[in-house]
Amino acid sequence: MRSPYDVVKRRRLTEKSAMLESLKSATSNKSVSRCENPKYTFEVDPNAKKPEIAEAIEAIYAEQNVKVVKVNTIFVKPKKKNRRGRMNPGTVSRCKKAIVTLAVGNQLD
């Protein structure tokens, strides 16, 4: 069995992930306000499966009694980056992103 920190690399904070986290407290739209479960985004090991990710998140945040309801995974495509002064561009390596839905009332901080 792998360590939870081998499965989950880091929490991914972007503008879109911040929007997902704030859905549970939105009151402007009725359809959006139905999203009571908080969602958080993590960068995970490319070989990790959904049950492994759920177990790892629950183990890392065991002090807060976090219960994972659902895990969605996405492979982020590698992006091309121009190297300064070179004709051949390089690429940023691909990674796997996991969107974790927690039970109602749970929160990560």
N, C-alpha and C positions, 0 to 999 in steps of 0.2 A: 504494500500500500504506500502510495506517495504522500508526502507531506502536503498539507493544504496550501502552503506557500509555494510549492512547486506547481500546483494547478492554477492558482490565481496569482497573476504577476503583480497587478496594481489596479487601483481604481482609475477609471478613465473619466476625466472631467472635461467636457466640451460644452458648447452652447446648447446642443441638442440634448445631451444627457441632463443638463441643468433644467431644461424644459420638462423632461420626463419626470424628474424628481418633484417639480412644482405642480404637477397635474392634480395631485390629491388635494391641494388647497385652493384650486381654481374655482371661482364662483361666477365668472363672467358668462359661461356657456353651460347649459344644462347637460349636454352630452359629455362634455369634458369633466364636469363635476361628479359624474358617476364613477370616475376612476379613483376609487378609495384606496387601492393598493399602491404603495410606493414602489417605484422602479429605480434601480441603480445599474450603472454600466461598469463593467470590469474588463480588463485585458487578461486573457487566459492563455494557457498552453494550447498550441494548435492541435495536439492529440487528445485533449481532455474531452470527455463525454459529459452530457448534461447531468446525469446523476452524480458524477464526480464533482462537478462544479457546485451543485447544490450542497453536497456534504462538506465541501471545503469552505463555503461561505458560512454555513452554520457552525463549523468548527472555529473559524477565525473570529466570528462575532458571538461566541458562546456566552460571554459575560452579559451580553444584552438580550439573550434569549430570542434570537432571530429565527424565524421560521420561513423557509423559502417555499413559495407556492408554485412558481413556474420559472423556467430558464429558457431563453431564446438565444441562439448563437448565430453569429454572422462572421464570415471571413472578409476582412478588409483587403481590397486589392492593393498591390504595390503601386506606388506612384512614382512617376519619373521626375527626377530632380536634375537640373543642370549644374554641373560642376563648374566652378569659376574658371573661365578661360580655356575650357576643354571643348572639343568637338563632340565627344561621345558622352551622352548623359548617363548618370547612374540611376539606380532605383532604390527606394526605401523598401525594406523587407515587409512582407505581408504579415498580418497578425490576425488573431481570432478574438472577437469581441463577444461578450456575454451580457445580455440584458436580463437582470434578475428581478423578479417580482416577489415582494415580501408579503406576508400576511397583513391584514388590516391592523393598524396600531403599531406595527414595528417600524423602527427608524434606525438608520446608521449615522452615528456621529462620534 
